[in-house]
């Protein structure tokens, strides 16, 4: 995810994106626990970073108010 794209989203879209990313991260963690996540094991790290980006932008927007 690009930071520029995330900054252009409104708060409702960011909250929706956050929920989507957390759900995807949960699925990836379950696959990792099962042992079926071989090629996509690097996606977990990137999803965690995307979640952190969204949370950071939400906090920045709340501090501006």
HTML snippet that shows the backbone in 3Dmol.js (N, CA, C, O; Angstrom):
<script src="https://3Dmol.org/build/3Dmol-min.js"></script>
<div id="view" style="width:600px;height:400px;position:relative"></div>
<script>
const pdb = `
ATOM      1  N   UNK A   1       0.831  -1.175   0.000  1.00  0.00           N
ATOM      2  CA  UNK A   1       0.000   0.000   0.000  1.00  0.00           C
ATOM      3  C   UNK A   1       0.881   1.245   0.000  1.00  0.00           C
ATOM      4  O   UNK A   1       1.900   1.306   0.688  1.00  0.00           O
ATOM      5  N   UNK A   2       0.480   2.200  -0.759  1.00  0.00           N
ATOM      6  CA  UNK A   2       1.208   3.460  -0.828  1.00  0.00           C
ATOM      7  C   UNK A   2       0.687   4.401   0.249  1.00  0.00           C
ATOM      8  O   UNK A   2      -0.516   4.489   0.491  1.00  0.00           O
ATOM      9  N   UNK A   3       1.599   5.090   0.878  1.00  0.00           N
ATOM     10  CA  UNK A   3       1.240   6.032   1.927  1.00  0.00           C
ATOM     11  C   UNK A   3       0.405   7.179   1.366  1.00  0.00           C
ATOM     12  O   UNK A   3      -0.509   7.674   2.027  1.00  0.00           O
ATOM     13  N   UNK A   4       0.722   7.591   0.159  1.00  0.00           N
ATOM     14  CA  UNK A   4      -0.010   8.682  -0.483  1.00  0.00           C
ATOM     15  C   UNK A   4      -1.477   8.307  -0.683  1.00  0.00           C
ATOM     16  O   UNK A   4      -2.364   9.133  -0.466  1.00  0.00           O
ATOM     17  N   UNK A   5      -1.733   7.071  -1.092  1.00  0.00           N
ATOM     18  CA  UNK A   5      -3.110   6.608  -1.291  1.00  0.00           C
ATOM     19  C   UNK A   5      -3.867   6.567   0.028  1.00  0.00           C
ATOM     20  O   UNK A   5      -5.041   6.933   0.086  1.00  0.00           O
ATOM     21  N   UNK A   6      -3.201   6.126   1.079  1.00  0.00           N
ATOM     22  CA  UNK A   6      -3.848   6.039   2.380  1.00  0.00           C
ATOM     23  C   UNK A   6      -4.182   7.418   2.929  1.00  0.00           C
ATOM     24  O   UNK A   6      -5.224   7.595   3.560  1.00  0.00           O
ATOM     25  N   UNK A   7      -3.323   8.386   2.700  1.00  0.00           N
ATOM     26  CA  UNK A   7      -3.577   9.738   3.209  1.00  0.00           C
ATOM     27  C   UNK A   7      -4.772  10.389   2.511  1.00  0.00           C
ATOM     28  O   UNK A   7      -5.417  11.268   3.082  1.00  0.00           O
ATOM     29  N   UNK A   8      -5.069   9.969   1.291  1.00  0.00           N
ATOM     30  CA  UNK A   8      -6.204  10.531   0.558  1.00  0.00           C
ATOM     31  C   UNK A   8      -7.535   9.917   0.970  1.00  0.00           C
ATOM     32  O   UNK A   8      -8.589  10.443   0.611  1.00  0.00           O
ATOM     33  N   UNK A   9      -7.510   8.820   1.712  1.00  0.00           N
ATOM     34  CA  UNK A   9      -8.743   8.163   2.157  1.00  0.00           C
ATOM     35  C   UNK A   9      -9.339   8.913   3.345  1.00  0.00           C
ATOM     36  O   UNK A   9      -8.621   9.552   4.115  1.00  0.00           O
ATOM     37  N   UNK A  10     -10.666   8.825   3.483  1.00  0.00           N
ATOM     38  CA  UNK A  10     -11.286   9.415   4.667  1.00  0.00           C
ATOM     39  C   UNK A  10     -11.255   8.399   5.812  1.00  0.00           C
ATOM     40  O   UNK A  10     -10.828   7.259   5.628  1.00  0.00           O
ATOM     41  N   UNK A  11     -11.706   8.820   6.987  1.00  0.00           N
ATOM     42  CA  UNK A  11     -11.594   7.974   8.177  1.00  0.00           C
ATOM     43  C   UNK A  11     -12.380   6.669   8.058  1.00  0.00           C
ATOM     44  O   UNK A  11     -11.908   5.617   8.488  1.00  0.00           O
ATOM     45  N   UNK A  12     -13.571   6.737   7.479  1.00  0.00           N
ATOM     46  CA  UNK A  12     -14.389   5.530   7.349  1.00  0.00           C
ATOM     47  C   UNK A  12     -13.726   4.504   6.438  1.00  0.00           C
ATOM     48  O   UNK A  12     -13.751   3.306   6.719  1.00  0.00           O
ATOM     49  N   UNK A  13     -13.135   4.980   5.349  1.00  0.00           N
ATOM     50  CA  UNK A  13     -12.438   4.072   4.439  1.00  0.00           C
ATOM     51  C   UNK A  13     -11.219   3.451   5.115  1.00  0.00           C
ATOM     52  O   UNK A  13     -10.922   2.273   4.917  1.00  0.00           O
ATOM     53  N   UNK A  14     -10.522   4.247   5.909  1.00  0.00           N
ATOM     54  CA  UNK A  14      -9.342   3.731   6.611  1.00  0.00           C
ATOM     55  C   UNK A  14      -9.722   2.668   7.636  1.00  0.00           C
ATOM     56  O   UNK A  14      -9.021   1.666   7.783  1.00  0.00           O
ATOM     57  N   UNK A  15     -10.822   2.880   8.341  1.00  0.00           N
ATOM     58  CA  UNK A  15     -11.277   1.894   9.321  1.00  0.00           C
ATOM     59  C   UNK A  15     -11.680   0.604   8.609  1.00  0.00           C
ATOM     60  O   UNK A  15     -11.392  -0.491   9.092  1.00  0.00           O
ATOM     61  N   UNK A  16     -12.341   0.735   7.469  1.00  0.00           N
ATOM     62  CA  UNK A  16     -12.703  -0.444   6.685  1.00  0.00           C
ATOM     63  C   UNK A  16     -11.481  -1.180   6.168  1.00  0.00           C
ATOM     64  O   UNK A  16     -11.432  -2.410   6.191  1.00  0.00           O
ATOM     65  N   UNK A  17     -10.499  -0.432   5.704  1.00  0.00           N
ATOM     66  CA  UNK A  17      -9.258  -1.036   5.214  1.00  0.00           C
ATOM     67  C   UNK A  17      -8.521  -1.733   6.343  1.00  0.00           C
ATOM     68  O   UNK A  17      -7.930  -2.796   6.148  1.00  0.00           O
ATOM     69  N   UNK A  18      -8.558  -1.128   7.533  1.00  0.00           N
ATOM     70  CA  UNK A  18      -7.907  -1.727   8.696  1.00  0.00           C
ATOM     71  C   UNK A  18      -8.547  -3.067   9.044  1.00  0.00           C
ATOM     72  O   UNK A  18      -7.844  -4.036   9.328  1.00  0.00           O
ATOM     73  N   UNK A  19      -9.858  -3.122   9.025  1.00  0.00           N
ATOM     74  CA  UNK A  19     -10.560  -4.372   9.314  1.00  0.00           C
ATOM     75  C   UNK A  19     -10.224  -5.439   8.269  1.00  0.00           C
ATOM     76  O   UNK A  19     -10.031  -6.609   8.599  1.00  0.00           O
ATOM     77  N   UNK A  20     -10.161  -5.019   7.021  1.00  0.00           N
ATOM     78  CA  UNK A  20      -9.826  -5.946   5.934  1.00  0.00           C
ATOM     79  C   UNK A  20      -8.411  -6.509   6.101  1.00  0.00           C
ATOM     80  O   UNK A  20      -8.190  -7.708   5.931  1.00  0.00           O
ATOM     81  N   UNK A  21      -7.460  -5.637   6.434  1.00  0.00           N
ATOM     82  CA  UNK A  21      -6.072  -6.065   6.609  1.00  0.00           C
ATOM     83  C   UNK A  21      -5.921  -6.997   7.807  1.00  0.00           C
ATOM     84  O   UNK A  21      -5.166  -7.969   7.753  1.00  0.00           O
ATOM     85  N   UNK A  22      -6.642  -6.698   8.888  1.00  0.00           N
ATOM     86  CA  UNK A  22      -6.563  -7.557  10.075  1.00  0.00           C
ATOM     87  C   UNK A  22      -7.150  -8.936   9.795  1.00  0.00           C
ATOM     88  O   UNK A  22      -6.631  -9.944  10.274  1.00  0.00           O
ATOM     89  N   UNK A  23      -8.226  -8.981   9.025  1.00  0.00           N
ATOM     90  CA  UNK A  23      -8.818 -10.266   8.657  1.00  0.00           C
ATOM     91  C   UNK A  23      -7.859 -11.075   7.790  1.00  0.00           C
ATOM     92  O   UNK A  23      -7.705 -12.282   7.981  1.00  0.00           O
ATOM     93  N   UNK A  24      -7.223 -10.413   6.848  1.00  0.00           N
ATOM     94  CA  UNK A  24      -6.268 -11.103   5.979  1.00  0.00           C
ATOM     95  C   UNK A  24      -5.059 -11.597   6.772  1.00  0.00           C
ATOM     96  O   UNK A  24      -4.556 -12.694   6.531  1.00  0.00           O
ATOM     97  N   UNK A  25      -4.599 -10.780   7.719  1.00  0.00           N
ATOM     98  CA  UNK A  25      -3.482 -11.194   8.561  1.00  0.00           C
ATOM     99  C   UNK A  25      -3.854 -12.414   9.392  1.00  0.00           C
ATOM    100  O   UNK A  25      -3.044 -13.326   9.559  1.00  0.00           O
ATOM    101  N   UNK A  26      -5.063 -12.432   9.907  1.00  0.00           N
ATOM    102  CA  UNK A  26      -5.526 -13.590  10.670  1.00  0.00           C
ATOM    103  C   UNK A  26      -5.530 -14.853   9.832  1.00  0.00           C
ATOM    104  O   UNK A  26      -5.115 -15.913  10.300  1.00  0.00           O
ATOM    105  N   UNK A  27      -5.999 -14.749   8.592  1.00  0.00           N
ATOM    106  CA  UNK A  27      -6.010 -15.904   7.691  1.00  0.00           C
ATOM    107  C   UNK A  27      -4.590 -16.393   7.413  1.00  0.00           C
ATOM    108  O   UNK A  27      -4.331 -17.596   7.396  1.00  0.00           O
ATOM    109  N   UNK A  28      -3.674 -15.447   7.195  1.00  0.00           N
ATOM    110  CA  UNK A  28      -2.288 -15.830   6.923  1.00  0.00           C
ATOM    111  C   UNK A  28      -1.652 -16.510   8.129  1.00  0.00           C
ATOM    112  O   UNK A  28      -0.888 -17.462   7.976  1.00  0.00           O
ATOM    113  N   UNK A  29      -1.964 -16.024   9.325  1.00  0.00           N
ATOM    114  CA  UNK A  29      -1.413 -16.645  10.536  1.00  0.00           C
ATOM    115  C   UNK A  29      -1.949 -18.059  10.731  1.00  0.00           C
ATOM    116  O   UNK A  29      -1.219 -18.949  11.167  1.00  0.00           O
ATOM    117  N   UNK A  30      -3.216 -18.264  10.412  1.00  0.00           N
ATOM    118  CA  UNK A  30      -3.796 -19.603  10.520  1.00  0.00           C
ATOM    119  C   UNK A  30      -3.139 -20.546   9.525  1.00  0.00           C
ATOM    120  O   UNK A  30      -2.822 -21.688   9.855  1.00  0.00           O
ATOM    121  N   UNK A  31      -2.938 -20.062   8.306  1.00  0.00           N
ATOM    122  CA  UNK A  31      -2.268 -20.883   7.302  1.00  0.00           C
ATOM    123  C   UNK A  31      -0.843 -21.207   7.734  1.00  0.00           C
ATOM    124  O   UNK A  31      -0.353 -22.311   7.495  1.00  0.00           O
ATOM    125  N   UNK A  32      -0.187 -20.256   8.362  1.00  0.00           N
ATOM    126  CA  UNK A  32       1.167 -20.500   8.852  1.00  0.00           C
ATOM    127  C   UNK A  32       1.195 -21.535   9.955  1.00  0.00           C
ATOM    128  O   UNK A  32       2.119 -22.345  10.033  1.00  0.00           O
ATOM    129  N   UNK A  33       0.194 -21.513  10.800  1.00  0.00           N
ATOM    130  CA  UNK A  33       0.130 -22.495  11.880  1.00  0.00           C
ATOM    131  C   UNK A  33      -0.154 -23.894  11.350  1.00  0.00           C
ATOM    132  O   UNK A  33       0.335 -24.886  11.890  1.00  0.00           O
ATOM    133  N   UNK A  34      -0.947 -23.961  10.290  1.00  0.00           N
ATOM    134  CA  UNK A  34      -1.250 -25.246   9.679  1.00  0.00           C
ATOM    135  C   UNK A  34      -0.061 -25.799   8.902  1.00  0.00           C
ATOM    136  O   UNK A  34       0.086 -27.012   8.749  1.00  0.00           O
ATOM    137  N   UNK A  35       0.776 -24.903   8.418  1.00  0.00           N
ATOM    138  CA  UNK A  35       1.909 -25.325   7.611  1.00  0.00           C
ATOM    139  C   UNK A  35       1.643 -25.261   6.124  1.00  0.00           C
ATOM    140  O   UNK A  35       2.401 -25.821   5.333  1.00  0.00           O
ATOM    141  N   UNK A  36       0.572 -24.585   5.732  1.00  0.00           N
ATOM    142  CA  UNK A  36       0.235 -24.494   4.306  1.00  0.00           C
ATOM    143  C   UNK A  36       0.687 -23.180   3.690  1.00  0.00           C
ATOM    144  O   UNK A  36       0.323 -22.877   2.554  1.00  0.00           O
ATOM    145  N   UNK A  37       1.463 -22.404   4.407  1.00  0.00           N
ATOM    146  CA  UNK A  37       1.882 -21.084   3.945  1.00  0.00           C
ATOM    147  C   UNK A  37       3.372 -21.123   3.623  1.00  0.00           C
ATOM    148  O   UNK A  37       4.200 -20.761   4.459  1.00  0.00           O
ATOM    149  N   UNK A  38       3.708 -21.554   2.438  1.00  0.00           N
ATOM    150  CA  UNK A  38       5.125 -21.661   2.101  1.00  0.00           C
ATOM    151  C   UNK A  38       5.602 -20.474   1.293  1.00  0.00           C
ATOM    152  O   UNK A  38       6.527 -19.776   1.709  1.00  0.00           O
ATOM    153  N   UNK A  39       4.994 -20.235   0.154  1.00  0.00           N
ATOM    154  CA  UNK A  39       5.443 -19.161  -0.734  1.00  0.00           C
ATOM    155  C   UNK A  39       5.070 -17.787  -0.189  1.00  0.00           C
ATOM    156  O   UNK A  39       5.787 -16.813  -0.417  1.00  0.00           O
ATOM    157  N   UNK A  40       3.968 -17.704   0.518  1.00  0.00           N
ATOM    158  CA  UNK A  40       3.454 -16.412   0.962  1.00  0.00           C
ATOM    159  C   UNK A  40       3.855 -16.068   2.386  1.00  0.00           C
ATOM    160  O   UNK A  40       3.209 -15.229   3.014  1.00  0.00           O
ATOM    161  N   UNK A  41       4.881 -16.680   2.906  1.00  0.00           N
ATOM    162  CA  UNK A  41       5.241 -16.425   4.297  1.00  0.00           C
ATOM    163  C   UNK A  41       5.705 -14.988   4.518  1.00  0.00           C
ATOM    164  O   UNK A  41       5.615 -14.487   5.639  1.00  0.00           O
ATOM    165  N   UNK A  42       6.193 -14.318   3.492  1.00  0.00           N
ATOM    166  CA  UNK A  42       6.614 -12.935   3.614  1.00  0.00           C
ATOM    167  C   UNK A  42       5.458 -11.950   3.657  1.00  0.00           C
ATOM    168  O   UNK A  42       5.638 -10.792   4.034  1.00  0.00           O
ATOM    169  N   UNK A  43       4.278 -12.404   3.275  1.00  0.00           N
ATOM    170  CA  UNK A  43       3.123 -11.519   3.272  1.00  0.00           C
ATOM    171  C   UNK A  43       2.716 -11.098   4.687  1.00  0.00           C
ATOM    172  O   UNK A  43       2.157 -10.018   4.881  1.00  0.00           O
ATOM    173  N   UNK A  44       2.995 -11.944   5.659  1.00  0.00           N
ATOM    174  CA  UNK A  44       2.621 -11.611   7.039  1.00  0.00           C
ATOM    175  C   UNK A  44       3.303 -10.324   7.464  1.00  0.00           C
ATOM    176  O   UNK A  44       2.670  -9.441   8.044  1.00  0.00           O
ATOM    177  N   UNK A  45       4.568 -10.218   7.182  1.00  0.00           N
ATOM    178  CA  UNK A  45       5.332  -9.027   7.564  1.00  0.00           C
ATOM    179  C   UNK A  45       4.782  -7.779   6.891  1.00  0.00           C
ATOM    180  O   UNK A  45       4.656  -6.730   7.523  1.00  0.00           O
ATOM    181  N   UNK A  46       4.453  -7.893   5.604  1.00  0.00           N
ATOM    182  CA  UNK A  46       3.946  -6.744   4.873  1.00  0.00           C
ATOM    183  C   UNK A  46       2.551  -6.350   5.342  1.00  0.00           C
ATOM    184  O   UNK A  46       2.238  -5.160   5.378  1.00  0.00           O
ATOM    185  N   UNK A  47       1.710  -7.305   5.701  1.00  0.00           N
ATOM    186  CA  UNK A  47       0.373  -6.987   6.219  1.00  0.00           C
ATOM    187  C   UNK A  47       0.479  -6.277   7.564  1.00  0.00           C
ATOM    188  O   UNK A  47      -0.276  -5.342   7.832  1.00  0.00           O
ATOM    189  N   UNK A  48       1.409  -6.713   8.411  1.00  0.00           N
ATOM    190  CA  UNK A  48       1.603  -6.045   9.698  1.00  0.00           C
ATOM    191  C   UNK A  48       2.051  -4.602   9.495  1.00  0.00           C
ATOM    192  O   UNK A  48       1.624  -3.706  10.224  1.00  0.00           O
ATOM    193  N   UNK A  49       2.895  -4.383   8.523  1.00  0.00           N
ATOM    194  CA  UNK A  49       3.353  -3.023   8.234  1.00  0.00           C
ATOM    195  C   UNK A  49       2.231  -2.164   7.676  1.00  0.00           C
ATOM    196  O   UNK A  49       2.127  -0.983   8.009  1.00  0.00           O
ATOM    197  N   UNK A  50       1.383  -2.755   6.821  1.00  0.00           N
ATOM    198  CA  UNK A  50       0.245  -2.012   6.283  1.00  0.00           C
ATOM    199  C   UNK A  50      -0.716  -1.610   7.400  1.00  0.00           C
ATOM    200  O   UNK A  50      -1.242  -0.497   7.398  1.00  0.00           O
ATOM    201  N   UNK A  51      -0.942  -2.510   8.349  1.00  0.00           N
ATOM    202  CA  UNK A  51      -1.799  -2.209   9.494  1.00  0.00           C
ATOM    203  C   UNK A  51      -1.204  -1.054  10.295  1.00  0.00           C
ATOM    204  O   UNK A  51      -1.927  -0.152  10.718  1.00  0.00           O
ATOM    205  N   UNK A  52       0.094  -1.081  10.499  1.00  0.00           N
ATOM    206  CA  UNK A  52       0.755  -0.005  11.240  1.00  0.00           C
ATOM    207  C   UNK A  52       0.634   1.316  10.494  1.00  0.00           C
ATOM    208  O   UNK A  52       0.452   2.360  11.121  1.00  0.00           O
ATOM    209  N   UNK A  53       0.729   1.293   9.181  1.00  0.00           N
ATOM    210  CA  UNK A  53       0.584   2.525   8.396  1.00  0.00           C
ATOM    211  C   UNK A  53      -0.810   3.123   8.558  1.00  0.00           C
ATOM    212  O   UNK A  53      -0.962   4.329   8.756  1.00  0.00           O
ATOM    213  N   UNK A  54      -1.827   2.262   8.473  1.00  0.00           N
ATOM    214  CA  UNK A  54      -3.203   2.738   8.593  1.00  0.00           C
ATOM    215  C   UNK A  54      -3.444   3.312   9.986  1.00  0.00           C
ATOM    216  O   UNK A  54      -4.058   4.370  10.122  1.00  0.00           O
ATOM    217  N   UNK A  55      -2.965   2.622  11.019  1.00  0.00           N
ATOM    218  CA  UNK A  55      -3.136   3.118  12.383  1.00  0.00           C
ATOM    219  C   UNK A  55      -2.423   4.451  12.587  1.00  0.00           C
ATOM    220  O   UNK A  55      -2.941   5.334  13.270  1.00  0.00           O
ATOM    221  N   UNK A  56      -1.258   4.598  12.007  1.00  0.00           N
ATOM    222  CA  UNK A  56      -0.506   5.845  12.130  1.00  0.00           C
ATOM    223  C   UNK A  56      -1.267   6.998  11.492  1.00  0.00           C
ATOM    224  O   UNK A  56      -1.354   8.079  12.073  1.00  0.00           O
ATOM    225  N   UNK A  57      -1.810   6.780  10.320  1.00  0.00           N
ATOM    226  CA  UNK A  57      -2.548   7.834   9.630  1.00  0.00           C
ATOM    227  C   UNK A  57      -3.821   8.194  10.395  1.00  0.00           C
ATOM    228  O   UNK A  57      -4.183   9.367  10.485  1.00  0.00           O
ATOM    229  N   UNK A  58      -4.500   7.183  10.946  1.00  0.00           N
ATOM    230  CA  UNK A  58      -5.687   7.471  11.748  1.00  0.00           C
ATOM    231  C   UNK A  58      -5.341   8.311  12.965  1.00  0.00           C
ATOM    232  O   UNK A  58      -6.081   9.230  13.318  1.00  0.00           O
ATOM    233  N   UNK A  59      -4.235   8.009  13.603  1.00  0.00           N
ATOM    234  CA  UNK A  59      -3.829   8.780  14.771  1.00  0.00           C
ATOM    235  C   UNK A  59      -3.408  10.196  14.384  1.00  0.00           C
ATOM    236  O   UNK A  59      -3.692  11.147  15.113  1.00  0.00           O
ATOM    237  N   UNK A  60      -2.739  10.340  13.255  1.00  0.00           N
ATOM    238  CA  UNK A  60      -2.359  11.674  12.785  1.00  0.00           C
ATOM    239  C   UNK A  60      -3.587  12.533  12.522  1.00  0.00           C
ATOM    240  O   UNK A  60      -3.619  13.713  12.870  1.00  0.00           O
ATOM    241  N   UNK A  61      -4.601  11.927  11.901  1.00  0.00           N
ATOM    242  CA  UNK A  61      -5.822  12.673  11.598  1.00  0.00           C
ATOM    243  C   UNK A  61      -6.570  13.037  12.869  1.00  0.00           C
ATOM    244  O   UNK A  61      -7.167  14.112  12.938  1.00  0.00           O
ATOM    245  N   UNK A  62      -6.555  12.177  13.872  1.00  0.00           N
ATOM    246  CA  UNK A  62      -7.265  12.487  15.114  1.00  0.00           C
ATOM    247  C   UNK A  62      -6.550  13.585  15.899  1.00  0.00           C
ATOM    248  O   UNK A  62      -7.198  14.349  16.614  1.00  0.00           O
ATOM    249  N   UNK A  63      -5.230  13.677  15.778  1.00  0.00           N
ATOM    250  CA  UNK A  63      -4.493  14.723  16.478  1.00  0.00           C
ATOM    251  C   UNK A  63      -4.685  16.084  15.831  1.00  0.00           C
ATOM    252  O   UNK A  63      -4.589  17.107  16.509  1.00  0.00           O
ATOM    253  N   UNK A  64      -4.952  16.112  14.546  1.00  0.00           N
ATOM    254  CA  UNK A  64      -5.166  17.382  13.845  1.00  0.00           C
ATOM    255  C   UNK A  64      -6.444  18.055  14.311  1.00  0.00           C
ATOM    256  O   UNK A  64      -6.546  19.282  14.294  1.00  0.00           O
ATOM    257  N   UNK A  65      -7.419  17.257  14.726  1.00  0.00           N
ATOM    258  CA  UNK A  65      -8.707  17.821  15.153  1.00  0.00           C
ATOM    259  C   UNK A  65      -8.543  18.399  16.490  1.00  0.00           C
ATOM    260  O   UNK A  65      -9.498  18.933  17.053  1.00  0.00           O
TER     261      UNK A  65
END
`;
const viewer = $3Dmol.createViewer("view");
viewer.addModel(pdb, "pdb");
viewer.setStyle({}, {cartoon: {color: "spectrum"}});
viewer.zoomTo();
viewer.render();
</script>
